[in-house]
Amino acid sequence: MKWRHLPLATLTLCFAGAVFAAEPVITSEFIFPLQGKHCHSSSIVQCPNGDLLAAWFYGSGERSANDVLVQGARMIKGAKEWSEVFVMADSPGLPDCNPVLFIDPQKKLWLFWIPVLTNRWERAPLKYRTSMDYQDNGAPQWSWQDVLFLDPGKEFPDQLEAGFKELGYEQPMWGEYAPEYTTMLIEAAKDPLKRTMGWMTRAKPIVLNSGRLVLPLYSDGYNISVVALSDDNGENWRLSKPIVGLGPIQPSVLQRKDGTVVAFMRDSGDDPKRVLIASSKDNGETWSVATDTDIPNPSSTAAVCAFSDGRWVMACNDTENGRHQLAMLLSEDEGATWPAKRYLEKSEPGKAGYAYPTVIQARDGMIHVSYSYSVDEGKCIKHAAFNAEWILAGDN
């Protein structure tokens, strides 16, 4: 099926939150012009008034660059261009990284991010800000800010050891804390400070059918994932049991119709490089060990979103090496298989980078993706909007 580059509203009819279109629809644009500095790890939400709000980190590097801060921009409902860039968070003298935006059921805006202490990922505390005044032009007006110190508890070393034994791992690789991988990770887990620091954001939270908030987190120190859980609308948070495996980090989570919570993760472990998967049968409290899917992964974020009609979509770099292509996958069976695929971006290896996507579905049914965009001419954050028909049409 042929498709044309059309405005978002063209040929789009909405019914019960799903999009029905006579033909595939897509638009895309840079959130800000191509430029020379590093910009990465974007997040995007749709505000109650229909505006889109995006955030990312920007500066002369990542954890080692103390000028890095969190920036944002807004696309007003009906507009075709993004606003001027504004500051969302800046800890003077520290790199601020990995922002995640979330609007909860009470319509409160959350910004989670990490200021990186001593330029080490594993020493980063987790911070958040909230706002109820975020739908005017410019940056949100923040009403509260705090640090989340989350301790997985004294059982954490035993939980790591049990997971590694279940997977049959002894000393399969190395990590920041662990040249002797499993032994040193288990020993590091006994340190109350190490296990409290370095829980980092990347993917958006979700709200379970029960109303529980689930915030995906990971650690570069331990090279594993967890989720933070709140049953009181974010007043209090606690950690789940760990998702153990060889490098299962940056989880993106969804809930199936039967209540199972599923996490899809970046593979920072050994070969073969695949998107990793784990599941929870108790609303995120405990998790299976992380195992391979059949989706290639070059140690890069994979982001998922559930459509209002029950279908799931994944944005990922579907290669084992490099971030030179960004694919959109569609599943009709809640992530068991992903038969439909179309590329948002594709180039020769080493020629460009398209990575760290965040994907949401707007209330009109359109799919929105923000991601890092890097070519020889410069770097920026790019935004694309399309319908499911665009994915199903496949590449021409």
ABEGO torsion letter per residue (X at the ends): XBBBBBBAABGBBBBGGBBBBABBBBBBBBABBBBABBBBGBBBBBBAAGBBBBBBBBEAEBAABAABBBBBBBBBBGBABBBBBBBABBBBGBBBBGBBBBBBAAGBBBBBBBBBBGGBAAABBBBBBBBABAABBEBBBBABBBBBBBBAEAAAAAAAAAAAAAAGBBBABBBAABABAAAAAAAAAABAAAAABGBBBABBBBBBAAGBBBBBBBBAAAGBBBBBBBAAGGABBBBBBBBBEBGBBGBBBBBBAAGBBBBBBBBABBOBBBBBBBBBAAGGABBBBBBBBABBBAGBBBBBBBBAAGBBBBBBBBBABEAABBBBBBBAAGGABBABBBBABBBBBGABBBBGBBBBBBAAGBBBBBBBBBBAAEBBBBBBBBBAAAAAAEBX
